[in-house]
């Protein structure tokens, strides 16, 4: 994927993520549920916070990919420096690592 196409896709992803984050913030459950609703409110609040956390992490990964486009390093694995396969970038434009390096990274994170 060339830099211009990557930048365009990544910017569109940022816009979509920002919209989703804004919607979740606006539609989050009340912060002071009634005592009768406290249990369900906590659960709803937890789900919204978990979704927001996931969206924020994804947005950070997309922003990092945009930064790599700007630096001229997009499409190179941050682990080994080899090219990230085109198919992987098509499926995950924010991919920072080739598959072997991603697998190593995931194993270390567990």
N, C-alpha and C positions, 0 to 999 in steps of 0.2 A: 504494500500500500504506500503510495507516495505521500510526502509530507503534507501537501495541500488537502488531499482527501482525508488523511488522518486527522488533521487539525479541524476540518469541517465536521467530521463524525464526532470527535471528542467534544467540541463546543456544543453540538446538539445534545450530546449526553449530559453535559453540565447543565444545560437549560432544563432538560427533562427532570434531572435530579433536583434542581433548585425548586421547580414547580411541585414535585412530590413532597419535598421537605416543607415547603410553605403550606401545602394542603394539610399535611399531618399536624403541623403546629397549630393551624387554625381549627382543626376538627378534633383536637385532643380532648379527652374527657375533662370534666371540671376538676379543679384542684381540691375542692372541699366537698366531697360527696356526702350525702346524708348518712347517718349511722347505718340505716337499713341497706344502703347501697355501697357501703364501704368495701366489702369484699369484692364485689364485681367491679367497682371503680378502680381498685388497686390493680386488678387483673387487666382491665382495659388500659390503664395508665402504663402498666408494665409493657404491654404489647406495643403501644404507641412509642414508648421510649426505646424499645428494642428495634423497632422499625426505623426510627430516626437515627439511631446509632449505626445501623447497617447502611442506610442511605448516606450518612456522613462519611463513613469509611470508603464506600464506593466512590463518592464524589472526590475524596482525597486521592484515590488511585487514578481517577480520570484526570484530575488536575496535574498529578505527577507525570502522567503520560503527555499532557499538553506541554509541560515544562521540558520533557525530553524532546518533543518536536522542535521547540524553540532552540534547544541546545544542539540540535542536529544528531542526537543519539537515539531517537525513536527507532524502534525495530531492532535494536541491539539488546541482548540480554544483559541486565544489570549484574548478573552473577558471573557469567563467563565471557561476556563480550561478543559472543557469536550471534549471528542473525537469528531473530525469533521467526519461526516459520510463518509464511504469509497466511496460511489457513488459520493459524492461532490468532493472528492479528485481526483477521476478518471476523472471527468468532468473538474475540475479546480485544477490542481496540486498545484497552488499557493494560494489556498484558505487559509486565515488566521483565519476565523471565521466559526462557525456553522451557519446554516441558521437563527435561531432567533437572534443571536448576529449581524449577517451581516445586517439583516433588521433594527435593532435598530441603527446600525452605519450609514446606509444609510439615515434613517429618520433624524438623528442629522445633517448630512451633507447638508441637504436641507435648 
